Structure formats: structure tokens, C-alpha cells
């Protein structure tokens, strides 16, 4: 549960980094809680990209769909995996408003954690980056960005600032 709170706090800070408070596009006044499944992502292109990521996580790590949460925003969508073997936090932004010189149409990898050892995680992170690069080309996502903590890279719960590195995919 602590890892989930850490990811939630980190995503909240990433939203702050992009300079505007994203409002949920999936909220409905009749619902007590907004839906968190892939169907809650309104942009069909982003939904297709997230479906491929969901398949990657299931095929490679056995991540159950129940451990994945999606949230739709006016400027993109996020995916948070709460699986202990390989958890990630990823945002696909259609309009980050150029903050941190990020272009529109960018996939931002915010966090990756695992209960496995660091060597295993490093190897799997490399495979994930290659997959995300190919995914970007397939789904017309032009950029892949990584957020690096300036404060405590080993503790995402207390990140206050992050350096963002962006790579053009095609």
C-alpha cells in the first residue's frame, strides 16, 4: 500500500510540473468514484497505446488487470500499475503546454519499481524503454520523456523537483 501512495504522490507532483491542474474528463456527477479501467481513457489513440502496454505487462510480468489504474485528463491520460513484481507510472500527454520545453504528444515515464533486485530491475527497465520506443512509433507518439528526481532518486515519495529528459522517437 505504501508503494501505491508513493506513486500517487509522485504523479501528483508530475502534474504540478506541467503547470496546470489537470481536471478529470471521466468524472460524472452520478458516480461516487470515477472509473479506473482502460475504458475511462477517452482518446482512442491513447486507449490503444495503453492496451498494448497492458498486454506487455501481463505477458512479461503476469500483471493482473485489477492492478492497473487509468485516469483520463483533458491533456492526456495516466497509467499506474500497482503490481509488486514490476510497477510503473506512465503518462501520455497530448498537450503539456511546453513546460520544461516538452513538446505536445509525449509519453512520460515517471516511476518504475519492483520487489526484485536492482540488477533484474535495470535489465527489465531497458526492455521497457525499447518497447516504449516501438510503441511510440506504432501509435504516433512522437516523444519519450523520463523524469529524474533532483531530491532523493531512491525515494519517490519526497520528490519536489525533477529533471525531465525528452527523446524524439521519429
N, C-alpha and C positions, 0 to 999 in steps of 0.2 A: 504494500500500500504506500510505503514511503517513496518508492521509485515513481509511482504514479503521481504523487503530489509534486515530486521534483520536476517531472516532465511538464505537468500543468503550470508550475511556476515559471519554468523556462519558456514555454510557449507564450505565456502572458508577457514576459519581458521582450520576446521577439516581436510581438505585436506592437509594443511600445517603441521598439527600434524603428519600425516602419512608419512611425509618426502619426498614425491616425488610429483611432479606436475602431476596430472592425465590428460591424454590427452583424449579428447572425441573420442570414437570409432565410433560414429554415424555421424560425420561431413562428408559432401560431398562437393566438390568444387562448384557444381552447385546450392546448396541450400543457400539462404540468411540466414536462421535460421535453426539450427538443429531441428529435430523433438523432441517433448517433451512428446509424448504419450507413453503408455506402449510398443508399438511395437518398440520403439527405444532401448529397452533393448535387447542386442544381446544374452546373455546367457539364454537358455531356462529354466534352473532351477531357475534362479533369476526372470525371467519373470513370471513363475508360482507362485513363492512366493509373488511377488508384486501384482499379480492378486488377490490372497487371501487377502492381506492387503487392496487393493482397495475395495473388496466386504465387508470386515469388516467395513471400514469407511462409505461406502454407507448404509449398513444395520443398523449400530448403530447411525450414526450422519447425515445421508442424504447428505453426501458429494458428490457433482456432480463431474463427471469425468473431467469436464472442470477446476476444481480447483486443479487437480493433475498434477504435472510435474515430469517427469523422465529424468534422464541423464545417459548415458552409459559411462563407463570408461574402460580402459584396465585392471584395477584391481577391477572391481565391478560396481555397479550402485547406484544411489540415487533416493529417492522419496521425494518430497516436497509437502505437502498439504497446500493450501492457504485458507482453509475454516476457517471462523472466529469462528465457534462453537467448532471445535476440529482440530487444525492444528498440523502437526508433520513433523519432518525432520528425515529421516532414511536412512542409508547407509548399503548396504550389500557388504562386501569386500571379494574378493576371495584371494587376496594377499596383506595384509598391510605391508609386508616386516618385520614383527616382531617388528616394532617400538612400544614403550610403552609396550613391551612384549605381544602384541596382536598376537594370532595365526592366521593362514590363516582360511578362512571360518567363518567369524564373521559378525554378524548383529549389527550395532551401532545405538542406539537411541540417537540422538543429541539434539532434542528440541521438546517440546510439549507445546502448548499454547492454550488458549481459552478465549472467552469473558465472559464465565460463571464464577461463583465464585470459589474460591480456593478449597473449600470442594468438589464441584462437580468434578473439575479437578483432584483432588487427587484420588477420587474414580474411575474415568474413566482411569486414568493412571495405577492404579492397575489392572483393567480389561485388558488393553492393554498389560501389561507385561505378564500376564497369557496367552493371545492369542499369543504373540510373542514366548513365550517358546514352546507352542504346535506347532506353525508354524515351528520353527527351527527343531524340530524332524521330522515333515512331509516332509520338503524339504531338509533335510540333511544339515542344517546349524548348526554347532556344538557349536557355542558360541554366547552369547548375551552380548553386552557391552553397558555401559552407560557413557556419558561424562558429568562431573560435572565442572562447572566454578570455577576457583580459584579467579577470579577477582570480578565479580559482578553477583552472581547467579540470581538476579532478572532482569538483563539487558543483554540478549544475544548479543546485537549489539556491545558491547565493550569487549567481551571475548577475552583475549590474550593467556591464558593458560587454560588447562583443565586437571583434573584428570580423568583417564579412569579406570573403574572397569569392569572386564570381568568375566562372569559366563559360565562354561561349561554346555551345555544343555543335552548331553548324552555321 
